[in-house]
Each structure stands twice: as structure tokens, then as C-alpha cells.
Amino acid sequence: MNLRSYHVSKPNLISRRGMIRAAAAATAMFACPVIAKAKPRVVVVGGGAGGATAAKYLRHGNDAIDVTLIEVNRRYVTPFTSNLYLGGLKPFETLSFGYEGVAAHGVGLVFDQVSAIDRDKKEVRTSGGARLGYDRLVLSPGIDFRWDAVPGYSEAASERMPHGYRGGAQFQLLKNQLDALSDGALIVIIAPPNPYRCPPAPYERASMMAHALKSRGVKNARIVILDAKDHFAMQTLFIDGWERHYSGMIEWQDPTIHGGIKAVDPKAMTVTTDFETHKAALVNVIPPQIAGRLGRDAGLADASGFCPVDAGTMASLIDPSIHVVGDSATGGEFPKSGFAANNEGKTAAMIIRADLIGDRRMPVRFTNHCWSDIAPDDAIKNGARYTPQDGKIVMSDPYTSQLDESPQLRAKQAREAAGWYIGMTTDIFG
């Protein structure tokens, strides 16, 4: 072998070896693909104002989190503003929203009933057999009732004496009963103790019932409110409005007057108090409220019946991998309302994004504004700011409508309420 042939052949040998190595590397690359890091998984249970908001805002900005919303109903009927439907000021269909807008943000939808939450395995199971694992869970199960707190009342009795406080069918049942009343009829509303969903709602409801009756010439009907409380939200403003618009139609009784509810009889349509028995044509029983069943079954509720949370994160104080938002949560002075639930859903989404993908964590601040219609073009409002302090939500800067407000201002506030509803439902479902 001469030197020339050696120097010529060696590069060829190296090239062949390089080709073999390159081919082997390429084969290995395709045989063992690069494993991308899995996205964090967040499951949201409950598609109301808190849950749907959280699901949507968890997906804001990028595709970094896998979000699935589980909801038993394909359409959500808003409890907020439903009293205007009773009063004939809003059609029922304007209260109903689907989840197409939420899905458009990349949220997966599962329409099924949740059968169990396994906190140890971090898994949600549905009645249809689905099993969804999670890194974080957002729970927004709404309210449930202490059915036995009103003697003689039950879930079955609500088909005769509707609560009208949860679900579209109950709103429609209450509306149908109201529309069937004749002149001289008696309506009894049993108002619940605190805390409960939307503090002014029973009194706005009485206002809208009176408006509906008066509008069709039923002027001699009476509405008696038997309250578990000795005062209620915006009480002076409501009573003033009742005297101006519905003189003699609405009577409010606190426990010192009625002495307590002793029994209701759905068949006889009677309500018995310490002092008398009311024979009514319509009885609207709003029982004391507790967290929705899923929150309680998951072991997240305390002795109050609600789910305690850290005010700065909406994380459960019992299981920090679960964030409870909406009416089931309790953590201080924040009221239970659609406005509050929307705030809480956004807060939970921000905290989860910060924890799971490193998004910026902003200071947590809440607001709540509530409008109540006493009559068409006569709306009152209250509200406040809220901040987390030592794990609790603390109120500041409260405001309330005044007795001497002009008709023009009251009409403006009614328009504000209508505009707020459009903006809020767009934010939740759009």
C-alpha cells in the first residue's frame, strides 16, 4: 500500500463510519421521539357565574393550560335579574345562556353529572363514567337548601310552594303561579336568614310580584313577607318604594311580629306562625342555604355548611389544590351574588395561572355592585370594595342609594342595571 492510497482510503473509511453513526442517530431520533412536557390540567365543575368565568379566564392569552368544564345542563339560567322575568319586564329566554362562547376559548366541555371527587387521586368522576384527573380543581357548585329548616317543607313540597331561587324550572313555576292569581289573593314569601344568595332578592321579588299584579288590574292582592331576619338590605329604600308604588299591597314582618314559622302545609297552602295561620294562594318558601352538594360531599364545608376559602386565592382551607368560587364559598364580608362570583372566578384563574405556568400575580381586589328594581324606571343600588386581609375578605367604601334621589336618577340606575346584565353575561359566556 503506498502513501497516496492510504491517504485517499482513510477519509472514505471515516465518511462511512460517520454515515453509520448519523444513520443510527437519525433512527434513534425517530424511534424515541422527544417527550413534550404535558400541559397542567385544570377541571372546573359548575358552569355558573363563578365556574364559567374561571374556565374562560384560565384560557386567556395562550394555550398553556388544559381546561375542562363539567356542567350538568347545556344552558344556564341566570338567577340574577330573574325577578324582572317575574315582573313581566324580561322574557324568560333572555335569562338563558349556552356555552358556545366558553368553548370558543379552547375550554373542553363535558355535559354530565359529577358523581364523585377523589381528592387523594385528584380525580373527578361523572355519572357517565368519565374520569378526569387534575392538577387544580375549581369548584362552583352553587347553593343547596336546608329543606328541613322550615317545618313541613321539602324538595317535593317545592313543586307546590316554589323557592324560585335555583334553576329555570322553578322560576317558571313561580311565574305561572303568579300569573294565575285572581284579585284578593294572598301571597306569602318566607325570607331566609343570612347568609344567602343575593341579599336584596326576596324584596325585589316582592316588588316585581306587586308590579305584575298591579299591571293586570289585580290591585287587591296582598303580599306578606315573613322574615327570619330583623332587618334586610336597603330596607328603608324598599319600604319607601312599596308605599309609593304599591300602597297597602306589601307587608314585611320580622320575627318579633310573626313569632317564627311553625309549619307550612303544601296541600292546604297554609303557613302557620306563632300568632296566626295564613291561607295563601301562592307561597314562596326560600329556605336557609348551604353550599352545593358537591362541595359538602367532597368534605370542603365546615360547620356553617359553606366552604371556607383563603380570601387572597379562593383556595379551600381544607384542600389548597381546590379553589371554591361563587355562592358555596365563604371567607369574610363578601356577599353571595353573580357579581361576586364573577370576581372570584377571575381571582381563582389568575392564581392558578401564576402557580402553574408562572403568569404574573396581581394584587387581589374585589368589588360588588347590586341593583334592585322596585318598579320600572325606579332602581336602587348598593355596593362596596373588598380586599383580602389576614385571609378574610374585608369591606371598605360602601355606598347605598338615598331616599331623596330624583326620578331621573332612579331611571338612570335602572338603565345601569340593564347595561350591567349585558356586560356581565358577555364577560361570563361570551
Buried (B, 14 or more C-beta within 10 A) or exposed (E): EEEEEEEEEEEEEEEEEEEEEEEEEEEEEEEEEEEEEEBBBBBBBBBBBBBBBBBBBBBBEEEBBBBBBBBBBEBBBBBBBBBBBBBBBBEEEBBEBEBEBBBEBBBBBBBBEBBBBEBEEBBBBBEEEBEBEBBBBBBBBBBBBBBEBBEBBBEEBBEBBBBBBBBBEBBBBBBEBBEEBEEEBBBBBBBBBEBBBBBBBBBBBBBBBBBBBBEEEBBEBBBBBBBBBEEBBBBEBBBBBBEEBBEEBBEBBBBEBBEEBBEBBBEEBBBBBEEEEBEBBBBBBBBBBBBBBBBBBBEBBEEEBBBBBBBBBBBBBBBEBBBBBBBBBBBBBBBBBBBBBBBBBBBBBBBBBBBBEEBEEEEBEBEBBBBBBBBBBBBBBBBBBBBBEEBBBBBEEEEBBEEEBEEEEBBBBBEBBBEBBEEBBEBBBB
